[in-house]
Every structure is written in C-alpha cells, then in structure tokens.
Amino acid sequence: MVRKRRELYNKEICACSIFGAMNRDGERFTGEGVIKAIANMHVRGNGLGGGFAIYGIYPNYQDYYAFHLMFTGKGKEAQRSAKREFETFLECHFDIIHDEDIPHDDSLWVRDPPLTWRYFVLPNKKNEETAFLDDDFVVSEVMEINTKIDNAYVFSSGKDMGCFKGVGFPEEIAEYFMLDKLYRGHIWTAHGRFPTNTQAWWGGAHPFGLLNNTVVHNGEISSYGTNRRYLEMYGYACTLQTDTEVICYAIDLLMRKQKLPIEIVSKILAPQIWNAIDMMGERERKLMTTLRMVYGPLLMNGPFAIIIGQNDKMIGLTDRIRLRPLTAATKGSLFYLSSEEAAIRHISPELDVVWTPNGGEPVVGELRRSKKVENEVVPIP
C-alpha cells in the first residue's frame, strides 16, 4: 500500500499590492495610469479589498477638513439611522460647509456597499476645547465617532485629499467611485488586499487615513497588540479591525504631533537589532539606543512594505530585512513606488532611474515647490 503524503496548509505570505505615483512639480493628473498599474498586480490580491488615496482633489474646499464617512449596518434604514446620529454629533462640534453623497456608479455590482457620504467642515470649538489645535481636535472627534456611534466610520479626514476604498479588486473600486473620470491629484496611492488575519469589510480595506496621513501596506504587523496599547495612551482608538491601522496612527503621532523627520521615524518603526547597534559608532549607537528605549513599543515586528501619503510628500519604507518587496523609480517629475517594477513599466516603460530601497531606510519624494491652484475653478464632482 502506498501511503499518501499529508499535505500541510500553506499560508499565503507574499500577496497584497501597493502602488504610488507623485508629480513632484505639484501638477495634478488623472488616475488612469495608477489604476492600470495596480490592476497589473491583480494576482497579488483576491478581491477582498482595494482602495486609493488622492491628494489635491478638492481645490475649492482646500481649507476645510474633508470627512469621508461610511454608514454600515444591515439594510438601508440602519445606514440612514447611523447617518442621522452622526450628523447630530457633527453639528454640535463642527461647522458644515458642504455635504453630499460620494459619487459612485450604482449600476456596478460591489459586495455589501455601505452608504458613503462626504462633509467639508471646520471645527466649532467651545469652552476648554478652544485650547486644542484644530488638528488635535479633529483627531479627538474622529476617535469619538468611530468608537461611540454604531455603524458610522470616518475613513478619511484630511484637507484637499480623500480616501476611496471597499471590498473588491482595486480596479473595481476605482470604477465604482469613477475615480479616473472625476478626480485629478498630484499624489495617488493604491492598494490591492489579500487579507490573511482579519476579515474583509469596507472599513478594513486600505488606505488607512487620519488627517493628511494615509498608509497602504503589504505584510503583517505581528506586534499589533503592543503597538496598539502604546498608541491608546495617546488617545488613538483602533476600531477598523486590521493591523495596518496602527501604522497610520504611529505616523500621525511621530510626524505630526512630535514633529520627527521620517529619517528618525524609520529608525523607530524598523530599527536595527541590538547586535548591529552595538557595532555602531558612539554617536549613532547612542541615538539608536535612546530611540529603542523611548519608543520600543512602536517597533513594528513582522514583514511590511508601506507607502505613506501626505499632502507634500510620498514615502516608501520596508522592514529592516526587506521581507516585502518595494521598487522606486523616477521619470521626469514623476516619482513611483510599487510592489513590482513591472507595474511601473506598464504605464511608464522608459524610466530615468529604477532602484530597490534598502530595508528600513525611507525613500522620499517631495514637492519641489508649494502647490498652488491659481485662477482655476474646479467644481466638486
């Protein structure tokens, strides 16, 4: 008798796709190329999550916070009820400049779509709240909404930017929200998800955003529990049921609140091991030792490649031993980051420079000048 060999379960550990494109001169462009690029990595996803972050899309409302909301729940009435409760809260804490349904194509089938709405707001601070900076006030209120109002989730809250995401392949989400037809931006980031440890739902798709910071991520943060508990001490509440959320909040804490440069932030999130630190020169060893001691709970264990979006820059970073792929390239004023070089060359075959960033070392594209929209009126789609 021939004994049949027992087959072991093989966990998928190399999937998810990330892509980013930036015009460093601040010129806005459509998402047609970005959508083609992320679709070129279709096999890295499984249709359980996709999304985009776009910067520079609301020039007429660029001084206001753009809240993108999803109202979930079973049935339209549950979603409308969550929307009413949210709007009652919003009117008490913000001045609403404009609000509307986020345009989408109802003729397309997507899985369990929530009600999506956007609001352009300014903080309306009262009493002791006036001591808060606007950004700190907005973060506090976003956390309050996402933890206290059932079935209401703020998934984008920055100025002159927005996230669009859902359950589906990224090209399907782009088509559902009509991104290539309605929007132009100077930075686009994109994600195709292959969930391994968390459920697939609209709020758990990437990007994750808070104020003007967004993160798309390929990998797995095994230190999630430790990272989460550290961030909770600073008022961040992880409610979206996936490990990537801690990266976004860590970026907000370190770069916005504590004003650390990305060169230091990368050494906090993806530091060298102690043996390597011991071999460094005195000055670098002292710096790294201090960072490990002060920010030890923010060390991100596990494999990751991330693209961080901000209004004036796009940043790529991998774990220190590059367990997830990331390729960078430039063509004229365009700067690209991608899981695969093939995706970049699919839309830009002739590149000026292509390189693989070192593990744990950030690669940064920045605007060459301040982005201004002059003598231009761009209607809200």
Secondary structure by P-SEA (a helix, b strand, c coil): cccccccccccccbbbbbbbbbccccccccaaaaaaaaaaaccccccccccccccccccccccbbbbbbbbbcccaaaaaaaaaaaaaaaaaccccccccccccccccccccccbbbbbbbbbbcccccccccaaaaaaaaaaaaacccccccccccccccccccccccaaaaaaaacccccccccbbbbbcccccccccccccccccccccbbbbbcccccaaaaaaaaaaaacccccccccaaaaaaaaaaccccccccaaaaaaaaccccaaaaaaccaaaaaaaaaaaaacccccccccbbbbbbcccbbbbbccccccbbbbbbbcccbbbbcccaaaaaaccccccbbbbbcccbbbbbbbcccccccccccccc
